[in-house]
Amino acid sequence: MKKSSWWLNLFAAGMILFPVLSFAQVDKLVDKVAGKQDMQFQNSVVDQARGDKKTLRQFIADSLRLVYDEILQEQIDSIGVVYSNQTNALLNELSMASERNQNLSDSVAMLSGMLTGKGQSPATNDPAFEAKFFSFEKMLRQEESKKKGSIFKLSSTIEQIAPFQLQELQNYLDIFYPSARCDSVQDFITQVYIRTNDWSRAEYSILKFLYLYPDSPLFDEVQSLRSAIFQTEKFYKSSSDYLMRLINEIPEPATPEERYFKFVETLRDFIDVPIRQHFIPEAQTFLKLYPYSSHADVLSLWIAEAYERNGQPSSAFLSYQKTMLFYPKTAFFSRCLFRSADIQQKQFGEYENAIRSFLFYIEKFGRDSLALDAQYRIAKMLDENLSEWERAVKAYQVIADKYPSSPQAIPALMRKAVILSTKMSLIEEAVVIYQSIDDRYPGTPDALSALMASGDLYNLHKKYESAVGQYMKVFQKYPKSEKAISALEEAVKIYSEKIKDNDKTVETLNLIIANYPGTKAEARAVKQLAKLEKAKQP
């Protein structure tokens, strides 16, 4: 609100009259006086406007406009402060996000360098350093083991220099592959092997060169001259034709990555065991060089399978786990999971862990062909290894319910019945299972065996009437089977020896005679019947 000039005089007088007042007290006093003065001014205007509606209306309008202007300005100032604060907060968050993004980019770059073995090494892009290194490599190629003479004129080898040479040559490849002059260095390695008569490694080195460096100026020389040892050296006599055909049919993929993959793939199933032993190290090198390759998941799987074939179950298990962890969307996930569970079961004897792995397999891949085998293994481990009878019978029942037409369904139910009767003393429940086999698979040999087993079970537990009932079912449902005769003979034994019911005994013997004429069972029945008749005579 505007202050008139006399306010300044009043303020000066106030400072003279009240010199001890603080600035806050002065401001309060000024506001009080100003408020009083404003009220007096407004009253005077009202007095002047009495009877003049137009003037009064204009006064009210001006007063309202002044009030609303002040309120509006306060709201604008408040919104401005809020907007400014929010803008500053967003700018701060953007700055922090940018910093995090830069840190992440730096981390990715560092990780990429760690995975490839390059990226972080300034030597990779330093031509001067590569030239020095290559000059040293040429020196290595020419150097041979020294000899010395003793005072007795006997010579002895000071040192076998080949291992040192090979390590230094390999260091060059580790740093500069696939660029620079790696083709020449690989050929140097071959020459060291040939010079030291290390024919197996020479073969491996030649093949590696031909697969990895098809565009090299040295390719023809290696293919014709170096590979000539495959035909001249006795070491290759049995595999000479195969090797010559192989080097003449080597594919020429466009990229170093594809060439390396083809080389590793060839090593995997190579006919010579010493060459095949290079597969795992070369596959691991490939994964370091090309961690995001489309072939990475299958190579990781192959490494695990190679360890398993080599009798290294722990390394195989961890490699299967690594494949699932690194490549969760791989088409080989189910194979890795099943093989892991198999190793846990058969190699480690970790049955609970194996069961959990197989259950996970069934959960994720319940429609796969191996899901049934996984479920059956679960049941067998619970039964034979852990003696978890309640869990075992449930697992066997799952097989019968989910895979009723599988070869494992009936054995699963039969084993469940045995567990119920022998391990859990649940005789009636076991008989129910035997009966279910006959209901599910009527007319099959297994159904017949199940009914017979239920009669034997009742007989064993001295439930003779029930046993006879099951035996008679066998005869009634499968009268032409061999087991039907056995069932009737078991019924005869029960009637004659356990229940001692002569009438039932005679009745059952007559069934045998009437239904199985000309059989040994008929002869036995006639003989036993004659004894019974004779026993009746006084």
C-alpha positions in Angstrom: 0.0 0.0 0.0 1.3 3.5 -0.9 2.6 5.7 2.0 2.2 9.5 1.7 5.1 11.8 2.4 3.9 12.7 5.8 4.6 9.1 6.8 8.3 9.8 6.4 8.1 12.7 8.8 6.1 10.6 11.2 8.8 7.8 11.0 11.6 10.3 11.6 9.8 11.7 14.6 9.3 8.2 15.9 13.0 7.5 15.7 13.6 10.6 17.7 11.0 10.0 20.3 11.7 6.2 20.6 15.3 5.7 19.9 15.5 2.5 21.9 12.9 0.7 19.8 14.0 -2.2 17.7 13.4 -2.4 13.9 10.7 -5.0 14.5 9.0 -2.8 17.0 9.2 0.2 14.7 7.7 -1.7 11.9 4.8 -2.8 14.1 4.2 0.8 15.2 4.3 2.1 11.6 1.8 -0.6 10.5 -0.5 0.3 13.4 -0.4 4.0 12.6 -0.8 3.3 8.9 -3.8 1.2 9.6 -5.4 3.9 11.7 -4.7 6.5 9.0 -6.2 4.3 6.3 -9.3 3.8 8.3 -9.7 7.6 8.7 -9.1 8.1 5.0 -11.8 5.5 4.2 -14.3 7.0 6.6 -13.8 10.4 5.1 -14.4 9.0 1.6 -17.5 7.3 2.8 -18.8 10.5 4.4 -18.1 12.5 1.2 -19.9 9.8 -0.9 -23.1 9.7 1.1 -26.0 10.4 -1.2 -23.7 9.9 -4.2 -24.3 6.3 -5.3 -22.0 6.5 -8.3 -19.0 7.7 -6.2 -19.8 5.1 -3.5 -20.0 2.3 -6.1 -16.7 3.4 -7.6 -15.1 3.5 -4.1 -16.3 -0.1 -3.4 -15.1 -1.3 -6.8 -11.7 0.2 -6.2 -11.5 -1.3 -2.7 -12.4 -4.8 -3.9 -10.0 -4.5 -6.8 -7.2 -3.6 -4.4 -8.0 -6.5 -2.1 -8.2 -9.0 -5.0 -5.1 -7.7 -6.6 -3.2 -8.3 -3.3 -4.7 -11.8 -3.0 -3.8 -12.6 -6.6 -0.3 -11.3 -6.2 0.2 -13.4 -3.1 -1.0 -16.5 -4.9 1.2 -15.8 -7.9 4.2 -15.3 -5.6 3.3 -18.6 -3.8 3.0 -20.6 -7.0 6.2 -19.1 -8.2 8.0 -20.3 -5.1 6.5 -23.8 -5.4 7.4 -24.0 -9.1 10.9 -22.8 -8.5 11.4 -25.4 -5.7 10.0 -28.2 -7.9 12.2 -27.1 -10.8 15.3 -27.1 -8.7 14.4 -30.5 -7.3 13.9 -31.9 -10.8 17.1 -30.4 -12.0 18.9 -32.0 -9.0 17.3 -35.4 -9.8 18.3 -35.1 -13.4 21.8 -34.2 -12.4 22.0 -37.3 -10.1 20.5 -39.5 -12.8 23.0 -38.3 -15.3 25.8 -39.0 -12.9 24.4 -42.5 -12.3 24.1 -43.1 -16.0 27.8 -42.1 -16.5 28.8 -44.4 -13.7 26.9 -47.2 -15.2 28.4 -46.6 -18.6 31.9 -46.6 -17.1 31.0 -49.9 -15.3 29.8 -51.5 -18.5 32.9 -50.4 -20.3 35.1 -51.8 -17.6 33.1 -55.1 -17.5 33.3 -55.4 -21.3 37.0 -55.0 -21.1 37.3 -57.6 -18.3 35.2 -60.1 -20.3 37.0 -59.6 -23.6 40.4 -59.4 -22.2 40.8 -56.2 -24.2 39.1 -52.9 -24.2 40.9 -51.7 -21.1 44.4 -52.3 -22.4 45.9 -49.3 -24.2 48.4 -51.7 -25.8 45.7 -53.0 -28.1 45.5 -49.7 -30.0 49.2 -48.8 -29.8 50.9 -49.7 -33.1 54.3 -48.9 -31.6 53.9 -51.4 -28.8 52.6 -54.0 -31.2 55.6 -53.5 -33.4 58.0 -54.0 -30.5 56.0 -57.1 -29.4 56.1 -58.6 -32.9 59.8 -58.0 -33.2 60.3 -59.9 -30.0 58.1 -62.7 -31.4 60.3 -63.0 -34.4 63.3 -63.3 -32.1 61.5 -66.1 -30.2 60.8 -68.1 -33.4 64.5 -68.2 -34.3 65.8 -69.0 -30.8 66.7 -72.6 -30.1 67.8 -74.4 -27.0 71.5 -73.8 -26.1 74.0 -76.5 -25.2 77.2 -76.3 -23.2 80.2 -78.6 -22.9 81.6 -79.7 -19.6 85.3 -80.3 -18.7 84.6 -83.9 -19.7 83.4 -82.8 -23.1 79.9 -84.0 -22.2 77.1 -81.8 -23.4 73.9 -81.2 -21.6 70.8 -79.0 -22.3 70.8 -75.8 -20.4 67.1 -75.2 -20.8 64.2 -76.2 -23.0 63.3 -72.8 -24.4 60.1 -74.0 -26.2 57.7 -73.5 -23.2 58.9 -69.9 -22.8 58.6 -69.2 -26.5 55.1 -70.6 -26.6 53.9 -68.7 -23.6 55.2 -65.4 -25.0 53.6 -66.1 -28.4 50.3 -66.9 -26.7 50.6 -63.6 -24.7 50.6 -61.8 -28.0 47.5 -63.6 -29.2 45.7 -62.9 -25.9 46.3 -59.1 -26.4 45.9 -58.6 -30.1 43.6 -61.3 -31.5 42.0 -61.1 -34.0 43.8 -58.1 -35.4 47.4 -57.1 -35.9 49.6 -59.9 -37.1 48.1 -62.8 -35.1 48.1 -65.0 -38.2 51.9 -64.8 -38.3 52.2 -65.5 -34.5 49.9 -68.5 -34.8 52.2 -69.8 -37.6 55.2 -69.2 -35.3 53.6 -71.4 -32.7 53.1 -74.2 -35.3 56.8 -74.0 -36.3 57.8 -74.3 -32.6 55.7 -77.5 -32.3 57.1 -79.0 -35.5 60.7 -78.2 -34.4 60.1 -79.9 -31.1 58.3 -82.9 -32.8 55.2 -82.2 -30.8 53.0 -83.6 -33.6 49.7 -83.6 -31.8 49.9 -79.9 -30.9 51.3 -79.1 -34.3 48.1 -80.7 -35.8 46.0 -78.6 -33.5 47.8 -75.4 -34.3 47.6 -75.9 -38.1 43.9 -76.5 -37.8 43.4 -73.4 -35.7 45.3 -71.3 -38.2 43.3 -72.6 -41.2 39.9 -72.0 -39.4 40.7 -68.6 -37.9 42.8 -66.9 -40.7 41.4 -67.8 -44.1 42.2 -64.3 -45.5 45.8 -64.4 -44.3 48.6 -64.1 -46.9 50.1 -67.2 -45.2 47.0 -69.3 -45.7 48.2 -71.1 -48.9 51.6 -71.8 -47.4 50.1 -73.3 -44.2 47.6 -75.3 -46.1 50.2 -76.8 -48.5 53.5 -76.7 -46.7 52.8 -76.9 -43.0 49.9 -79.4 -43.6 52.3 -81.7 -45.5 53.3 -83.2 -42.2 49.9 -84.9 -42.2 51.1 -87.1 -45.1 54.8 -87.4 -44.3 54.9 -88.0 -40.6 54.1 -91.5 -39.3 52.2 -90.0 -36.3 49.3 -89.2 -38.7 49.2 -92.5 -40.5 45.8 -93.5 -39.2 44.1 -90.1 -39.6 45.9 -88.7 -42.6 43.0 -89.0 -45.1 40.6 -87.5 -42.6 42.8 -84.5 -41.8 43.5 -83.8 -45.5 39.8 -83.9 -46.3 39.1 -81.7 -43.3 41.5 -78.9 -44.2 40.3 -78.9 -47.8 36.7 -78.5 -46.7 37.1 -75.9 -44.0 34.2 -73.4 -44.4 34.9 -69.7 -44.7 32.5 -67.7 -42.5 32.5 -63.9 -42.9 33.4 -62.8 -39.3 36.1 -63.8 -36.9 33.4 -64.7 -34.4 31.8 -67.2 -36.8 35.2 -68.6 -37.8 36.1 -69.2 -34.1 32.8 -70.9 -33.4 33.3 -73.3 -36.3 36.7 -74.1 -35.1 35.5 -74.8 -31.5 32.5 -76.9 -32.9 35.0 -79.0 -34.9 37.1 -79.6 -31.7 34.1 -80.8 -29.8 33.7 -84.1 -31.7 37.2 -84.4 -33.2 38.2 -88.0 -33.8 41.6 -87.6 -32.1 41.3 -87.5 -28.3 44.3 -85.2 -27.8 42.8 -82.6 -30.2 39.4 -83.0 -28.6 40.9 -82.1 -25.2 41.4 -78.5 -26.5 37.7 -78.1 -26.8 37.0 -76.8 -23.3 39.8 -74.2 -23.1 39.0 -72.9 -26.6 35.3 -72.8 -25.9 36.0 -70.8 -22.7 38.2 -68.4 -24.7 35.4 -67.9 -27.2 33.1 -66.9 -24.4 35.6 -64.4 -23.1 36.1 -62.9 -26.5 32.4 -63.0 -27.5 30.3 -63.1 -24.3 27.2 -61.8 -26.2 27.4 -64.1 -29.1 24.3 -65.9 -30.3 26.4 -69.1 -29.9 27.3 -68.4 -26.2 24.5 -70.5 -24.7 25.1 -73.6 -26.7 28.9 -73.4 -26.1 28.2 -73.1 -22.4 26.0 -76.1 -22.6 28.7 -78.1 -24.5 31.3 -77.2 -21.9 29.1 -78.7 -19.2 28.4 -81.8 -21.3 32.2 -82.2 -22.0 32.9 -82.1 -18.3 30.3 -84.7 -17.7 31.7 -87.0 -20.4 35.2 -86.5 -18.8 34.0 -87.8 -15.4 34.1 -84.3 -13.8 30.6 -84.1 -12.3 31.2 -81.2 -10.0 32.5 -79.0 -12.9 29.7 -80.3 -15.1 27.1 -79.4 -12.5 28.5 -75.9 -12.0 28.7 -75.3 -15.7 25.0 -76.4 -16.2 24.1 -73.9 -13.4 26.2 -71.2 -15.1 24.4 -71.8 -18.4 21.0 -71.4 -16.7 22.1 -68.3 -14.8 23.8 -66.5 -17.7 21.2 -67.5 -20.4 17.8 -67.9 -18.6 16.0 -67.7 -22.0 18.1 -70.3 -23.7 16.3 -73.2 -25.5 18.7 -75.5 -23.6 17.5 -74.5 -20.1 15.4 -77.7 -19.7 18.3 -79.9 -20.6 20.6 -78.1 -18.2 18.1 -78.4 -15.4 17.5 -82.1 -16.0 21.2 -82.9 -16.2 21.8 -80.9 -13.0 19.2 -83.0 -11.2 20.6 -86.2 -12.6 24.1 -85.4 -11.3 22.6 -84.5 -7.9 20.9 -87.8 -7.7 23.5 -90.2 -9.2 26.8 -88.6 -8.6 26.3 -86.6 -5.4 23.6 -88.6 -3.6 21.9 -85.3 -2.7 18.4 -86.8 -3.0 16.4 -83.9 -1.5 18.2 -81.4 -3.7 17.7 -83.7 -6.7 14.0 -84.0 -5.9 13.7 -80.2 -5.7 15.4 -79.8 -9.0 13.2 -82.5 -10.7 10.1 -80.8 -9.2 11.2 -77.5 -10.6 11.8 -79.2 -14.0 8.2 -80.6 -13.9 6.8 -77.2 -12.9 8.5 -75.4 -15.8 8.6 -78.2 -18.5 5.7 -80.4 -17.5 5.0 -81.2 -21.2 8.5 -82.2 -22.1 9.2 -85.9 -22.8 11.5 -86.2 -19.7 8.9 -84.9 -17.2 7.6 -88.5 -16.7 11.1 -89.7 -16.0 11.6 -86.8 -13.5 8.4 -87.8 -11.7 9.4 -91.4 -11.6 12.8 -90.6 -10.2 11.3 -88.5 -7.5 9.1 -91.4 -6.4 12.0 -93.9 -6.5 14.3 -91.6 -4.4 11.6 -91.1 -1.8 11.0 -94.8 -1.8 14.4 -96.4 -2.1 16.8 -93.7 -0.8 14.9 -91.7 1.8 12.2 -94.1 3.0 9.7 -91.3 2.9 6.7 -93.7 2.5 3.9 -91.1 2.6 5.6 -88.9 0.1 6.5 -91.9 -2.0 3.0 -93.2 -2.4 1.8 -89.8 -3.4 4.5 -89.5 -6.0 3.7 -92.9 -7.4 0.0 -91.9 -7.6 0.9 -88.8 -9.5 2.5 -91.0 -12.2 -0.6 -93.1 -12.5 -2.9 -90.1 -12.7 -0.8 -87.8 -15.0 0.7 -90.5 -17.2 -1.9 -93.3 -17.2 -0.8 -94.7 -20.5 2.9 -94.7 -19.8 4.9 -97.9 -19.1 5.7 -96.6 -15.6 2.0 -96.2 -14.5 1.2 -99.8 -13.5 4.6 -100.5 -11.8 4.1 -97.2 -9.9 0.7 -98.4 -8.6 2.0 -101.9 -7.8 4.9 -100.4 -5.8 2.4 -98.1 -4.1 0.3 -101.1 -3.0 3.4 -102.9 -1.7 4.5 -99.8 0.4 1.0 -99.4 1.8 0.9 -103.1 2.9 4.5 -103.7 4.0 5.7 -100.3 5.2 2.5 -98.7 6.4 0.4 -101.8 7.3 -2.6 -100.4 5.4 -3.9 -103.7 4.0 -7.3 -102.5 2.8 -5.8 -99.4 1.1 -3.3 -101.7 -0.7 -6.1 -103.9 -1.9 -7.9 -100.8 -3.2 -4.9 -99.9 -5.3 -4.6 -103.5 -6.7 -8.3 -103.3 -7.6 -7.8 -99.9 -9.3 -5.2 -101.5 -11.5 -7.8 -104.1 -12.7 -10.3 -101.3 -13.2 -8.0 -99.1 -15.1 -6.3 -101.8 -17.2 -8.8 -104.6 -17.5 -7.8 -107.7 -19.5 -4.1 -107.0 -19.2 -1.5 -109.3 -17.6 -0.9 -106.6 -15.0 -4.5 -106.5 -14.0 -4.5 -110.2 -13.5 -1.3 -110.0 -11.4 -2.8 -107.2 -9.3 -5.9 -109.3 -8.4 -3.7 -112.3 -7.6 -1.5 -110.1 -5.4 -4.6 -108.8 -3.5 -5.6 -112.4 -2.8 -2.1 -113.3 -1.6 -2.1 -110.2 0.6 -5.3 -111.1 2.3 -4.1 -114.7 2.7 -0.8 -113.6 4.2 -2.7 -111.6 6.8 -5.1 -114.5 7.6 -8.1 -112.8 6.1 -9.1 -116.0 4.4 -12.6 -115.2 3.3 -11.4 -112.0 1.6 -8.5 -113.9 0.1 -10.8 -116.5 -1.5 -13.0 -113.7 -2.8 -10.1 -112.2 -4.7 -8.9 -115.6 -6.0 -12.4 -116.3 -7.3 -12.4 -112.9 -9.1 -9.3 -114.0 -10.9 -11.0 -117.2 -12.1 -14.2 -115.4 -13.0 -12.6 -112.6 -15.0 -9.7 -114.4 -16.5 -10.7 -118.1 -16.7 -8.3 -119.0 -19.5 -5.2 -117.7 -17.8 -2.6 -119.9 -15.9 -3.1 -117.7 -12.9 -6.8 -118.7 -12.8 -5.8 -122.3 -12.1 -3.3 -121.1 -9.4 -6.1 -118.9 -7.9 -8.5 -121.9 -7.6 -5.8 -124.1 -6.1 -5.0 -121.4 -3.5 -8.7 -121.3 -2.7 -8.7 -125.1 -2.2 -5.9 -124.8 0.2 -7.6 -122.1 2.3 -10.9 -124.1 2.4 -9.2 -127.4 3.3 -6.4 -126.2 5.5 -7.4 -122.9 7.0 -11.2 -122.7 7.1 -11.6 -126.5 7.0 -14.8 -126.3 4.9 -15.1 -129.7 3.1 -18.1 -128.7 1.0 -16.3 -125.6 -0.3 -13.2 -127.6 -0.9 -15.1 -130.2 -3.0 -16.9 -127.4 -4.8 -13.7 -125.7 -5.8 -12.0 -129.0 -6.8 -14.9 -129.7 -9.1 -14.5 -126.3 -10.7 -10.9 -127.2 -11.6 -11.9 -130.6 -13.0 -14.7 -129.1 -15.0 -12.8 -126.2 -16.5 -9.3 -127.5 -17.0 -9.6 -131.1 -18.3 -6.4 -132.8 -19.3 -4.2 -130.5 -17.2 -1.9 -131.4 -14.3 -4.2 -129.3 -12.1 -7.2 -131.5 -13.0 -5.1 -134.6 -12.1 -4.2 -133.1 -8.7 -7.9 -132.1 -8.1 -9.2 -135.6 -8.9 -6.6 -137.2 -6.6 -7.5 -134.8 -3.7 -11.2 -135.3 -4.3 -10.7 -139.1 -4.1 -9.0 -138.7 -0.8 -11.8 -136.6 0.6 -14.4 -139.2 -0.6 -12.4 -142.0 1.0 -12.1 -140.0 4.2 -15.9 -139.8 4.4 -16.3 -143.6 4.3 -16.8 -145.3 7.7 
